[in-house]
Amino acid sequence: EENEKKLDKSRWSSNLDAFCWMIVDRVYMGAFSQPAGVLKTLEFLLSMLQLANKDGRIEEAAPTGKRFLSMARGSRQLDAYIHAILKNMNRMVLYCFLPSFLITIGEDDLLSCLGLQIEPKKRPSPHSSQEDTGLDICTVLQLLVAHRQIIFCPRNLDTDLNCCLCINLISLLHDQRKNAQNMAVDILKYLLVHRRAALEDLLVSKSNQGPHLDVLHGGFDKLLSKSLSAFFEWYQSSGQVVNKVLEKRAAIIWVQYIAGTVKFPGVRIKGMDSRRKREMGRR
């Protein structure tokens, strides 16, 4: 009976692993034309992670670099299918901040603040479903806030995700919607505590050429140590320096990711065609 249970797990876990990659690939290939379908995909992956997070096993798993140390201490390691869900959950969060998706949910002001070009041809269809009504970036932020412990667990170290959130959350500090601004602040505070090393890389510029720029220490740190009004007073006077620091690393990585997603459908279809030809050749 025990062997049957193990066999069953090996079957469904490998199927879930493959399914996660397949469904998120389809999102990136444009199969989900309505924003509601995209958000349901993200919600599905988050729900799978919550189910797998039995007894806090995902939240408490040691980072990859400390894996051997944690094994020596007897800590449980994450199954391969959990890594697949985490990776594809990251891809879905990233997708929700892509310019193409922001356009479909009417986030023109955020795009303008980011300095990203808006393409009118990709604007939402006038025949959007009722589920799409009322969807905006706040819907995405609510999911991030609600699931922050599992999204930012120690094992989920993703440079693309860190850069994407750094760029977009800081832009949302300018947002006129108080709830969007407040949620952006909440997530930034969480990152300051749980992604400290990553933010050191993105918010401190130690260039050999030009001045040393640091908007973390005595800057974004104020979110943890000072009042919100004191932080915004600093931020309003330091906006240009913040932008310069972000342009050194975070913006470069995020723009490269955006460019990669544009090419993804063609690359993916080419790969599928090659695999199909190989299978035909075997027959």
Secondary structure, DSSP 8 states (H G I E B T S, - for coil): -HHHHHHHHHHHHHHHHHHHHHHHHHHHTT---SHHHHHHHHHHHHHHHHHH-GGGTTTT---GGGHHHHHHTT-----HHHHHHHHHHHHHHHHTTSHHHHHHTT-HHHHHHHT----GGGS--TT--GGGTT--HHHHHHHHHHTHHHHT-TT---HHHHHHHHHHHHHHTT-S-HHHHHHHHHHHHHHHHHSHHHHHHHHEE--SSS--EESIIIIITHHHHS-HHHHHHHHHHHHHHHHHHHHHTHHHHHHHHHHHHHHHHHHHHHHHHHHHHHHHHH-
